[in-house]
Amino acid sequence: MEITNLLKSAERGSEVSIDVDLLDDESNPSFDVINYAINQQKKRIERFDKLEDYYEGNQDILSKKISSFDYNQNDSKDTKVMVNNAKYITDIMVGFTTGNPISIAPGKGKNIQPVLDTFEDMDIDAHNTELEKDLSVFGCAYELLYVQKEDEVSKVKIGKIDPRGIVVVTDDTLDHNSLFAIYYQEKHDLNGASNGYLITIFTKQNIITYRTKVGSILGDSNIAYKETSKHYFKDVPVVAYRNNEEKQGDFEQAITLIDAYNRLQSDRLTDKNKFVDAILAIYGATLDDSANLKDGVLEFPAGKGQDGVTAEYLTKTLSESDTQVLAKAIEDNIHKTTYVPNLNDENFSGTTSGEAMKYKLIGLLQTLATKQRYLTRGIRRRLQLVQTFLNIKGNQVDCTGANITINPNIPVNMSNIIDNIKNAEGVIPQLIALGWLPGTNDPQELVDMLNREKEDNISLQQKALASQEPDKIVDDSKGDVSDDNSNDM
């Protein structure tokens, strides 16, 4: 099925909405509800597979007829060129969005240090980068929070889940509240044959694990075993993220342009290769045994008639200049459609200032603004889940009002920013001016640091003055010591 058809027929993402009245027990969903959700999810896997193939370079150009004059698909002269614009788009988006660590500052008077320490143990920056990659490729991403014991200490862990193996079941209200999540994995024996599925249900209180005998359909006769345990997040410990409102990947709308660019470049090289085997047409003579090939030149007796003998190759060539114009137009449309600039373009020279660069990146910055809003929404839910677990362990954590800052990884002219902060003194409050510094989470902390530095400098100066005693003059004639600053008597 073509990707264009998939976009029309399948809902994107791995969420499935149901009527909550169909659940007899929200903490223990029935087999019918679980099977329905998994079956709905499996209908969307083809789209996910195609998007992943395009990112990894397994694109249509490598498996389909690539030129209008290729009569033999097995012709060795056919050249298949794949320029992976999909990977370029995603890698640039991921770098711009999460190249700088996401900063989280507490709300006024709130304590979130235990949460930040937990995130540091998780290596949360690497996790955020992997999460953003899924968002860019698939248009959605999912993470699971779980508890693991290390040295007899229970710690919160986090893992990214492939959207092809997770289903988040929500109610059918406008809020789409999470009811439970299903994580399913196909198991294999040592010979690689399918050996049932491991299906884990995450409700707001429990973790229910089923192991099927055959396939993924749950039923009383197809259960090898069942285990139930509790978790302490007091909510479904799966966080769903979306790349945009439509849950589309960053290069998804440009797939036809990517295919067109690959076909054009392939045809150019195929045309060059086939020129070598072009048909030689000879007029006014017939090749027979008298023809002689000597030093690459075909020699034969002169033909009869006024025009003599002529020869030429029958070729079908592409106009190189026209082809280059078309290739440039397609490439420009790829960048225009995805808002990802071509950083190899002459417009991005090394002498361009940081401020001028922002105007060239205006489309990308607008896209990032949308991505950041949805990313921030998911991170807030992540904070709430971790806060709940830590407070059960006796911590006093409050993540409400936390300030989440996602700074795009774009070139910054620090000297200009510092000059602007200096020039703003006496005109703009220092608290606002210091907020211009990139990566600043808490300008008040910077103000406090500056005040402490001033106090330390004043203290050092006072100590230095106090340590300087008045100069002494020794009167050898009287054998006493007098102060040179004393008044003459």
Order of alpha helices (4+ residues) and beta strands (2+ residues): alpha-beta-alpha-alpha-alpha-beta-alpha-alpha-beta-beta-beta-beta-beta-beta-beta-beta-alpha-beta-beta-beta-beta-alpha-alpha-alpha-beta-alpha-alpha-alpha-beta-beta
